[in-house]
Amino acid sequence: MTPTEQLAQGIAELGLPVSAGIQTQLADYLALIAKWNRVHNLTAVRESAKMVSVHALDSLAVVPHLKAGSVVDVGSGAGLPGIPLALMWPQARVVLLDSNHKKAVFLRQAAIELGLKNVEVVCERAESWRPAEKFDLVISRAFSDLPEFVKLAGHLCAAGGVLAAMKGVYPDEELAQLPSTFTVQDARPLKVPGLNAERHLILLNPVPS
């Protein structure tokens, strides 16, 4: 099975309505990561088939559980999950936040090549960035543990917003150490096609001050 076929099959398993055009953009995006990876080491995943499940489908698996008009992907790295979310939600404003200059250069190039008009790249540390407007959705994948995520990026979340952390196994210990400024809204197990590993989406809400 080619990576394109694998992507199409995985999207069908997730039950997502993804047009042929967006599937092509997702495939182009993975090819771009692979190309830049040779020089810039954006991700440890090298094989095309593994990239489809570990990067694209893992990012898309959160889509049925979330909706937002404004999104910030904290510690975006190679643009995961921010770029797949921007493709799925063309009406949303999506900010890709990463303090690594080389990764920010890649993210800007990817946004240009994929024609993503709704994407903005910010090269700053989460804890020191103070945007004019806060976000409906603050999301991260493998950025840090939950207490640290709240500490560094909690201020980016709007009053009625959601802090969403993409995790592997259920993070009992991390949840037990959550600061009182955030409360657990939900913790959902995710099934990622082609990925034989536990995945969870942890949703946190800011406690009204």
Backbone bond lengths (Angstrom), bond angles and torsions (degrees), N, CA, C in turn:
res aa  C-N    CA-C-N  psi(-1)  N-CA   C-N-CA  omega(-1)  CA-C   N-CA-C  phi
1 M - - - 1.470 - - 1.531 109.81 -
2 T 1.322 116.50 131.92 1.468 119.69 178.71 1.531 109.13 -75.31
3 P 1.349 117.42 159.46 1.466 119.21 176.74 1.537 112.90 -55.91
4 T 1.338 116.85 -35.58 1.466 120.51 179.34 1.529 110.91 -64.88
5 E 1.330 116.11 -42.73 1.472 120.84 178.00 1.532 110.55 -66.49
6 Q 1.332 114.70 -40.19 1.470 120.18 179.14 1.526 110.47 -62.34
7 L 1.328 115.58 -40.59 1.471 121.32 178.57 1.532 110.11 -63.39
8 A 1.333 116.44 -46.99 1.469 121.09 -179.37 1.530 111.21 -61.77
9 Q 1.332 116.22 -42.04 1.460 120.59 179.75 1.528 111.00 -65.67
10 G 1.347 116.29 -43.26 1.467 120.98 179.13 1.517 112.37 -62.77
11 I 1.336 116.81 -41.42 1.471 121.63 178.48 1.527 109.69 -63.15
12 A 1.342 116.38 -40.14 1.469 120.65 177.95 1.531 110.31 -63.64
13 E 1.350 116.76 -41.24 1.474 120.85 178.88 1.529 111.41 -64.28
14 L 1.321 116.45 -34.08 1.472 120.62 178.01 1.526 111.44 -75.06
15 G 1.342 116.66 -14.75 1.463 120.98 179.32 1.512 113.35 72.11
16 L 1.332 116.10 29.06 1.465 119.91 -177.57 1.527 111.38 -94.81
17 P 1.344 117.33 137.89 1.464 119.67 174.25 1.530 110.00 -81.50
18 V 1.309 117.12 94.67 1.470 121.76 -177.37 1.531 108.16 -119.20
19 S 1.322 116.32 120.54 1.465 120.55 -178.06 1.528 111.10 -66.91
20 A 1.327 115.53 160.69 1.470 120.97 177.80 1.530 110.36 -59.28
21 G 1.344 115.81 -35.78 1.470 120.34 179.96 1.521 111.95 -63.60
22 I 1.328 116.49 -43.58 1.474 120.19 179.78 1.530 110.06 -70.02
23 Q 1.329 117.50 -36.44 1.470 119.72 176.70 1.524 110.49 -61.61
24 T 1.329 115.98 -38.99 1.477 120.18 176.96 1.524 110.43 -64.22
25 Q 1.337 116.47 -42.77 1.476 119.98 178.50 1.531 111.10 -62.62
26 L 1.335 116.79 -39.97 1.470 120.36 178.15 1.522 110.87 -62.89
27 A 1.324 116.41 -42.04 1.474 120.91 178.11 1.525 110.54 -64.80
28 D 1.336 116.03 -40.89 1.478 120.88 177.96 1.532 110.35 -63.31
29 Y 1.328 115.38 -38.56 1.464 121.15 179.94 1.535 110.87 -64.08
30 L 1.316 117.06 -45.13 1.474 120.65 178.25 1.531 110.55 -63.12
31 A 1.331 116.80 -38.06 1.473 120.87 177.90 1.526 110.49 -64.63
32 L 1.335 115.64 -35.89 1.464 121.14 178.80 1.536 110.80 -67.62
33 I 1.337 116.09 -42.07 1.472 119.82 176.04 1.532 109.50 -59.39
34 A 1.330 116.50 -46.82 1.469 121.02 -178.50 1.530 110.90 -59.94
35 K 1.329 115.82 -41.60 1.472 121.01 -179.27 1.537 111.22 -64.70
36 W 1.318 116.39 -48.43 1.470 120.52 -178.84 1.530 111.74 -71.44
37 N 1.309 115.78 -27.59 1.464 120.75 -177.28 1.522 112.01 -60.46
38 R 1.317 115.84 -30.36 1.476 120.04 -177.99 1.525 111.28 -61.25
39 V 1.329 115.62 -29.86 1.471 120.09 -177.21 1.534 112.51 -107.63
40 H 1.328 116.15 -40.04 1.475 119.98 -167.99 1.524 115.85 -104.10
41 N 1.327 117.09 -5.28 1.475 120.06 178.05 1.535 112.47 51.65
42 L 1.327 115.29 56.78 1.472 121.14 -178.81 1.524 111.49 -71.48
43 T 1.329 116.26 -34.49 1.458 120.89 -175.52 1.526 109.57 -147.89
44 A 1.321 115.12 150.57 1.471 120.15 179.91 1.532 111.53 -75.38
45 V 1.346 116.14 -17.13 1.467 119.80 -178.51 1.527 109.14 -80.18
46 R 1.324 116.48 125.48 1.459 121.21 -175.78 1.538 113.34 -110.70
47 E 1.342 117.41 -33.83 1.466 120.48 -173.92 1.530 110.35 -78.42
48 S 1.339 115.72 136.86 1.471 121.60 -177.68 1.526 112.11 -58.06
49 A 1.342 116.62 -45.37 1.472 120.32 -177.37 1.527 110.49 -62.38
50 K 1.338 115.77 -40.01 1.465 120.17 -179.22 1.532 110.23 -69.31
51 M 1.343 116.42 -36.14 1.471 120.47 178.40 1.522 111.57 -59.61
52 V 1.346 115.92 -37.69 1.471 119.89 -178.77 1.523 110.32 -59.22
53 S 1.346 116.70 -49.31 1.470 118.99 -177.73 1.523 112.43 -78.63
54 V 1.332 117.22 -48.17 1.478 121.11 -173.67 1.533 111.99 -68.98
55 H 1.331 116.94 -33.78 1.467 119.73 -177.28 1.532 112.90 -103.02
56 A 1.332 116.74 -63.66 1.470 119.58 -172.90 1.528 112.57 -68.29
57 L 1.330 117.52 -55.75 1.468 119.76 -174.74 1.530 111.54 -69.88
58 D 1.322 116.95 -34.37 1.468 120.62 176.92 1.531 109.84 -61.24
59 S 1.345 116.46 -41.96 1.472 120.37 178.70 1.522 111.07 -68.42
60 L 1.335 116.91 -41.30 1.466 120.85 -177.65 1.529 112.55 -70.05
61 A 1.328 117.27 -24.24 1.470 121.39 -177.15 1.534 112.77 -61.55
62 V 1.332 117.39 -21.90 1.471 119.76 -179.10 1.529 112.20 -84.14
63 V 1.335 116.91 -17.02 1.470 121.33 -172.16 1.537 113.47 -56.12
64 P 1.352 119.99 -44.78 1.466 118.54 -178.92 1.535 114.01 -64.27
65 H 1.322 117.20 -16.38 1.469 121.15 -174.08 1.532 113.53 -99.98
66 L 1.334 116.43 -2.53 1.460 119.72 -172.73 1.521 111.07 -135.64
67 K 1.329 115.55 154.73 1.463 120.06 165.48 1.527 107.27 -153.04
68 A 1.327 115.67 145.09 1.462 119.06 -175.28 1.521 110.61 -162.51
69 G 1.322 114.84 147.93 1.457 119.78 174.25 1.517 111.32 -90.74
70 S 1.342 115.58 -22.81 1.472 120.04 177.54 1.525 108.82 -140.69
71 V 1.324 115.24 135.81 1.464 122.07 -173.52 1.512 109.71 -134.66
72 V 1.339 116.55 138.44 1.464 119.76 166.88 1.521 108.01 -123.11
73 D 1.336 115.04 127.13 1.461 122.87 177.85 1.527 106.66 -97.22
74 V 1.329 115.65 106.95 1.470 121.81 -173.06 1.534 110.35 -86.10
75 G 1.340 116.08 128.36 1.463 120.33 -175.86 1.523 109.41 65.23
76 S 1.326 114.67 49.10 1.474 121.70 -169.46 1.524 113.91 -60.27
77 G 1.338 117.42 -30.43 1.474 120.07 178.31 1.514 111.78 63.72
78 A 1.330 116.15 -113.77 1.467 120.80 179.06 1.528 111.84 -87.76
79 G 1.356 116.19 8.83 1.460 120.35 178.30 1.513 113.92 99.58
80 L 1.337 115.58 28.23 1.466 120.81 -175.88 1.524 110.91 -116.38
81 P 1.307 118.15 124.03 1.465 128.91 5.43 1.528 114.36 -92.16
82 G 1.336 118.73 7.57 1.464 121.45 -169.52 1.516 115.91 -56.54
83 I 1.336 117.49 -45.52 1.471 119.26 -177.10 1.534 111.71 -68.86
84 P 1.344 119.87 -46.58 1.472 117.79 173.85 1.536 112.98 -57.58
85 L 1.336 117.65 -37.46 1.467 119.86 177.92 1.527 110.97 -66.53
86 A 1.323 116.92 -39.86 1.474 120.74 178.50 1.531 111.13 -63.14
87 L 1.335 116.16 -35.97 1.466 120.19 177.56 1.536 110.77 -69.04
88 M 1.326 116.61 -38.94 1.465 121.36 -178.27 1.524 112.12 -76.01
89 W 1.337 116.45 -30.22 1.472 121.23 -177.05 1.530 110.35 -120.38
90 P 1.332 117.64 73.46 1.474 119.51 -176.20 1.530 114.00 -63.09
91 Q 1.360 116.70 -20.02 1.472 119.57 179.80 1.539 112.15 -83.50
92 A 1.324 116.96 -13.67 1.472 120.10 -177.17 1.524 111.11 -85.98
93 R 1.331 114.83 149.21 1.472 120.21 171.81 1.525 106.94 -87.86
94 V 1.324 116.98 122.80 1.463 121.24 -176.33 1.529 110.13 -119.85
95 V 1.329 115.93 121.30 1.468 121.57 176.71 1.523 108.64 -105.84
96 L 1.328 116.47 127.66 1.461 122.56 175.33 1.526 106.90 -100.13
97 L 1.329 115.90 113.74 1.464 121.53 -173.35 1.528 109.80 -110.36
98 D 1.327 116.02 118.83 1.466 119.89 176.76 1.528 108.90 -151.74
99 S 1.326 116.02 137.92 1.474 119.62 -176.44 1.530 112.47 -86.31
100 N 1.344 116.89 -7.46 1.467 120.82 -179.37 1.534 109.63 -84.91
101 H 1.329 115.87 119.90 1.463 120.71 -173.97 1.527 112.41 -61.77
102 K 1.346 117.71 -43.89 1.475 120.38 -179.04 1.531 111.14 -62.51
103 K 1.333 115.83 -39.30 1.468 118.91 179.13 1.527 110.32 -68.31
104 A 1.322 117.06 -37.98 1.470 120.51 177.70 1.529 110.85 -62.80
105 V 1.327 116.97 -38.67 1.475 121.30 177.39 1.532 109.54 -61.99
106 F 1.338 115.56 -44.71 1.471 119.38 177.66 1.521 110.81 -61.13
107 L 1.330 117.11 -46.17 1.465 121.14 -177.65 1.526 111.42 -60.29
108 R 1.324 117.22 -40.89 1.474 120.39 178.31 1.528 110.36 -64.19
109 Q 1.335 115.75 -42.48 1.464 120.38 179.74 1.531 110.75 -64.76
110 A 1.328 115.78 -42.62 1.473 120.13 179.49 1.527 110.58 -61.86
111 A 1.335 117.07 -43.27 1.467 120.69 179.57 1.527 110.99 -61.35
112 I 1.337 116.34 -39.29 1.473 120.91 178.74 1.530 110.19 -67.01
113 E 1.343 116.13 -50.09 1.469 120.02 -175.59 1.521 112.54 -65.81
114 L 1.324 116.88 -31.37 1.468 120.52 -179.56 1.533 112.04 -89.82
115 G 1.336 116.10 -3.29 1.463 120.15 178.88 1.513 114.02 67.10
116 L 1.336 116.18 35.46 1.472 120.87 -176.65 1.529 110.49 -86.91
117 K 1.317 115.31 97.69 1.473 120.89 -178.26 1.529 111.81 -76.77
118 N 1.336 116.81 -16.91 1.470 120.20 -175.90 1.524 113.14 -95.63
119 V 1.332 116.47 9.89 1.472 120.66 -176.13 1.523 111.53 -109.56
120 E 1.337 114.20 137.66 1.474 121.13 174.06 1.529 106.82 -127.77
121 V 1.319 116.45 138.95 1.473 120.66 179.49 1.529 108.74 -108.66
122 V 1.328 115.96 129.52 1.469 121.06 178.47 1.525 108.00 -122.38
123 C 1.327 116.17 122.79 1.472 121.18 179.59 1.529 108.77 -100.20
124 E 1.334 115.00 85.19 1.469 121.56 179.03 1.519 109.60 -152.03
125 R 1.311 116.40 164.20 1.460 120.65 174.38 1.530 108.73 -79.11
126 A 1.319 116.23 139.25 1.469 120.96 -176.20 1.524 111.86 -55.06
127 E 1.337 115.99 -43.99 1.470 119.18 -173.36 1.524 113.30 -68.59
128 S 1.348 117.16 -22.44 1.466 118.94 -177.41 1.529 113.18 -103.87
129 W 1.347 117.07 -6.12 1.464 119.68 -178.93 1.520 110.51 -82.98
130 R 1.324 116.16 129.10 1.470 121.72 179.98 1.528 109.23 -124.55
131 P 1.334 117.69 86.84 1.469 119.97 -179.59 1.522 111.83 -70.82
132 A 1.324 116.47 158.64 1.472 120.87 -179.85 1.529 110.73 -65.27
133 E 1.346 116.28 -35.28 1.466 120.44 179.55 1.521 110.49 -123.93
134 K 1.319 115.77 143.06 1.465 119.85 177.15 1.531 109.95 -83.60
135 F 1.329 116.61 172.70 1.465 121.14 -169.57 1.524 113.55 -113.24
136 D 1.345 115.24 146.79 1.472 121.35 174.63 1.532 110.02 -65.23
137 L 1.336 115.24 -37.22 1.463 120.53 -175.84 1.525 109.90 -133.70
138 V 1.324 115.52 122.47 1.473 122.46 174.16 1.524 105.08 -112.97
139 I 1.330 117.44 112.80 1.464 120.41 -172.89 1.523 111.07 -123.74
140 S 1.334 115.43 149.36 1.466 119.06 175.34 1.515 109.66 -147.98
141 R 1.328 114.25 152.06 1.452 121.25 176.24 1.523 106.18 -127.66
142 A 1.319 115.78 116.24 1.473 120.73 178.04 1.527 112.85 56.64
143 F 1.327 117.07 35.31 1.474 120.79 179.65 1.528 110.56 -82.87
144 S 1.322 116.47 -47.50 1.471 121.02 -178.68 1.522 107.80 -171.05
145 D 1.335 116.63 -179.16 1.463 117.57 174.93 1.539 108.61 -75.32
146 L 1.329 116.83 166.97 1.468 121.02 -172.25 1.532 114.32 -60.68
147 P 1.366 119.26 -47.30 1.471 118.18 179.07 1.536 112.07 -59.06
148 E 1.330 115.48 -38.62 1.475 120.39 179.70 1.533 110.43 -68.63
149 F 1.327 116.68 -40.56 1.463 122.17 178.25 1.531 110.47 -59.09
150 V 1.334 115.71 -45.48 1.467 120.75 177.97 1.531 110.18 -62.79
151 K 1.311 115.61 -44.54 1.473 120.83 -177.56 1.534 111.73 -63.35
152 L 1.348 116.39 -43.46 1.467 120.44 -174.33 1.524 113.81 -84.44
153 A 1.349 116.39 -31.77 1.465 118.99 -171.71 1.525 114.11 -124.26
154 G 1.322 117.80 -1.95 1.465 120.70 -178.38 1.526 113.37 -57.89
155 H 1.336 116.61 -33.13 1.474 120.72 -178.00 1.529 112.78 -68.59
156 L 1.342 117.52 -11.66 1.472 121.17 -179.66 1.527 112.08 -85.15
157 C 1.341 116.32 -10.31 1.462 122.31 -174.08 1.537 110.91 -88.08
158 A 1.328 115.74 129.19 1.468 120.91 177.46 1.524 110.15 -67.59
159 A 1.332 116.32 163.10 1.469 121.65 -175.49 1.524 112.88 -53.82
160 G 1.339 117.71 -42.76 1.472 119.17 179.89 1.509 112.82 -100.16
161 G 1.327 115.95 18.40 1.463 120.91 -172.54 1.516 114.62 -87.12
162 V 1.323 114.30 -175.10 1.465 121.80 -177.35 1.523 109.82 -130.71
163 L 1.328 114.69 135.68 1.461 121.67 171.07 1.530 105.07 -101.05
164 A 1.322 117.69 118.69 1.468 121.16 -174.54 1.524 109.83 -118.15
165 A 1.328 115.96 123.66 1.465 121.07 179.75 1.524 109.34 -114.75
166 M 1.326 116.33 126.34 1.461 121.97 176.71 1.524 107.59 -90.34
167 K 1.331 115.53 116.44 1.464 120.48 -173.83 1.531 110.79 -124.98
168 G 1.326 115.22 167.71 1.456 121.67 175.35 1.517 109.70 -85.62
169 V 1.330 116.32 -106.17 1.473 119.80 178.61 1.536 109.23 -68.19
170 Y 1.327 115.72 157.92 1.465 120.92 -178.23 1.533 109.67 -58.55
171 P 1.347 117.90 122.08 1.479 120.79 -171.28 1.534 114.06 -87.43
172 D 1.337 116.55 67.73 1.480 120.91 -177.57 1.525 112.95 -52.49
173 E 1.327 115.74 -51.29 1.474 120.19 -175.32 1.516 111.69 -63.74
174 E 1.338 116.02 -42.44 1.468 119.91 -179.58 1.529 110.74 -63.69
175 L 1.331 116.55 -41.22 1.472 120.47 179.83 1.528 111.08 -64.70
176 A 1.324 115.69 -35.60 1.467 120.10 179.25 1.525 111.93 -66.29
177 Q 1.344 116.51 -22.80 1.472 120.57 -177.01 1.537 113.00 -101.07
178 L 1.325 116.65 10.26 1.467 119.58 -179.36 1.520 111.39 -60.60
179 P 1.335 117.80 137.32 1.467 118.82 175.28 1.528 110.47 -69.14
180 S 1.311 116.83 160.62 1.468 121.86 -174.62 1.532 113.12 -71.54
181 T 1.327 117.16 -6.76 1.475 120.36 -178.84 1.531 112.68 -76.04
182 F 1.341 116.50 -15.08 1.469 120.60 179.16 1.520 110.27 -130.76
183 T 1.331 115.48 148.09 1.455 121.08 178.59 1.532 109.70 -124.27
184 V 1.319 117.33 152.75 1.462 120.81 -178.01 1.528 109.96 -79.31
185 Q 1.308 116.45 121.18 1.471 122.04 176.13 1.527 109.16 -85.75
186 D 1.331 115.94 -44.24 1.460 119.84 -177.42 1.529 109.31 -166.02
187 A 1.325 115.05 157.50 1.463 121.53 173.80 1.520 106.20 -137.06
188 R 1.319 116.46 105.66 1.461 120.99 -171.10 1.520 112.14 -109.07
189 P 1.326 117.59 128.77 1.466 119.59 172.70 1.528 109.36 -71.42
190 L 1.308 116.93 141.04 1.464 122.19 179.66 1.523 109.46 -116.39
191 K 1.323 115.92 142.29 1.465 120.66 173.99 1.522 106.70 -109.45
192 V 1.328 115.84 112.10 1.462 120.82 -179.05 1.529 108.86 -101.34
193 P 1.331 118.55 117.68 1.463 120.63 179.44 1.534 112.12 -55.83
194 G 1.325 115.63 131.38 1.462 120.88 177.97 1.516 114.81 82.38
195 L 1.343 116.33 -0.87 1.466 119.73 -178.09 1.527 109.02 -114.32
196 N 1.306 115.89 111.83 1.461 120.51 -177.90 1.528 109.38 -92.88
197 A 1.322 114.64 66.69 1.466 120.20 -178.08 1.519 108.77 -156.92
198 E 1.325 115.43 153.48 1.465 119.98 177.10 1.523 110.34 -69.58
199 R 1.337 115.51 138.50 1.464 120.87 174.68 1.523 108.07 -137.46
200 H 1.322 116.29 140.21 1.465 121.52 178.21 1.528 109.65 -135.94
201 L 1.308 114.65 147.04 1.463 121.22 173.04 1.529 106.84 -112.01
202 I 1.325 116.12 115.73 1.463 121.77 -179.63 1.529 109.06 -100.64
203 L 1.328 116.14 122.18 1.467 120.88 -178.16 1.530 109.41 -110.71
204 L 1.328 115.56 125.16 1.455 122.27 -178.33 1.534 110.21 -120.61
205 N 1.325 115.50 143.61 1.472 120.66 176.29 1.519 110.32 -115.76
206 P 1.350 117.31 140.93 1.459 118.78 175.03 1.522 110.73 -69.06
207 V 1.322 115.35 138.63 1.470 120.54 177.32 1.525 107.79 -79.16
208 P 1.347 118.44 127.13 1.473 119.84 179.80 1.533 110.95 -56.89
209 S 1.322 115.33 133.91 1.479 118.44 -176.78 1.520 110.11 -83.44
